[in-house]
Amino acid sequence: MYATTGFPTIARDIITAIARIILGVIFIAHGWQKFNEWTVAGTADSFAQMGVPLPEIAAPFATFVELIGGALLILGALTPVVGVLLAANVIGALVIVHLTPTPFVDQGGWELVAALAAGVLLIAATGPGRFSIDQFLFAGKQGKGRKRSSGAQSVAADA
């Protein structure tokens, strides 16, 4: 599952958990802002002014994907699905609102949404690491295949 080079497995798992927590907190903060400060209806109005298609659907989607998805990301639960949903959310924001010639977020640019998308896609693709709900729930199913491939790697490394 992991590359055979780079940091030791425990370090990768700790780094992945830290990245999940940081990204999750950012998503929760943005979702909470849409839910609590602006309200979902206010977010829909704002989305309509920005030219977001179907703002009455996009606003609750963005709000709850960010809130719930951020929490699930922190926990490392349903990581591939959550990662793709969060990435779709911010890629939509990038294409519809933030695709400007300047990358800088303080000028309405795309750097923040691009970095968030890259982060969650990377976690979705590589997995949440050992310190996650997914690992706890699905370790038995993946463990058999992992043991075989580890043995094959050991044999190949010894050769």
WOBELMO-V270805 format. One record per residue. N is the residue number from 0. PSI is psi in radians with two decimals (* if undefined). NEAR is the number of other C-alpha atoms within 12 Angstrom. Layout:
N;PSI;NEAR  N;PSI;NEAR
This chain:
0;-0.68;21  1;2.73;23  2;2.68;12  3;-0.02;15  4;3.00;9  5;-2.64;10  6;2.65;14  7;2.73;13  8;-0.78;18  9;-0.70;15  10;-0.74;16  11;-0.71;26  12;-0.69;24  13;-0.79;19  14;-0.73;20  15;-0.74;35  16;-0.74;29  17;-0.78;24  18;-0.74;32  19;-0.75;41  20;-0.81;28  21;-0.86;22  22;-0.74;39  23;-0.74;37  24;-0.73;25  25;-0.81;29  26;-0.75;40  27;-0.74;30  28;-0.78;24  29;-0.68;33  30;-0.72;33  31;-0.68;28  32;-0.76;22  33;-0.65;30  34;-0.85;26  35;-0.83;18  36;-0.86;15  37;-0.39;20  38;2.74;21  39;-0.69;26  40;-0.72;22  41;-0.65;21  42;-0.72;32  43;-0.73;27  44;-0.75;23  45;-0.75;22  46;-0.72;29  47;-0.73;20  48;-0.50;15  49;-0.11;20  50;0.31;19  51;2.21;25  52;2.55;20  53;1.00;19  54;-0.47;25  55;-0.32;21  56;-0.71;20  57;-0.65;31  58;-0.91;34  59;-0.61;28  60;-0.93;29  61;-0.77;39  62;-0.90;38  63;-0.50;32  64;-0.71;35  65;-0.79;40  66;-1.01;32  67;-0.75;30  68;-0.69;41  69;-0.75;39  70;-0.76;31  71;-0.63;33  72;-0.76;47  73;-0.77;36  74;-0.32;32  75;0.71;39  76;2.31;32  77;0.70;29  78;-0.79;38  79;-0.75;25  80;-0.84;24  81;-0.76;39  82;-0.76;41  83;-0.73;28  84;-0.78;32  85;-0.72;47  86;-0.77;38  87;-0.71;28  88;-0.88;37  89;-0.47;37  90;-0.65;28  91;-0.78;27  92;-0.68;32  93;-0.88;27  94;-0.73;21  95;-0.64;25  96;-0.74;26  97;0.06;27  98;1.49;23  99;2.88;18  100;-0.43;14  101;2.42;14  102;-0.28;18  103;2.21;17  104;-0.58;19  105;-0.17;12  106;0.37;15  107;0.24;20  108;-3.02;22  109;-0.04;27  110;-0.75;24  111;-0.86;28  112;-0.58;33  113;-0.75;27  114;-0.72;24  115;-0.77;35  116;-0.79;31  117;-0.74;23  118;-0.84;32  119;-0.55;44  120;-0.68;31  121;-0.78;25  122;-0.68;38  123;-0.68;29  124;-0.66;22  125;-0.31;22  126;2.86;36  127;-0.11;43  128;3.07;37  129;-0.52;29  130;1.20;29  131;2.76;28  132;-0.72;22  133;-0.77;27  134;-0.74;23  135;-0.79;19  136;-0.63;18  137;0.12;21  138;-0.69;20  139;-0.66;13  140;-0.62;13  141;-0.41;18  142;-0.72;17  143;-0.82;13  144;-0.63;15  145;-0.68;16  146;-0.74;16  147;-0.80;14  148;-0.56;18  149;-0.72;18  150;-0.72;14  151;-0.66;14  152;-0.65;17  153;-0.77;13  154;-0.77;11  155;-0.67;11  156;-0.59;11  157;-0.40;8  158;*;7
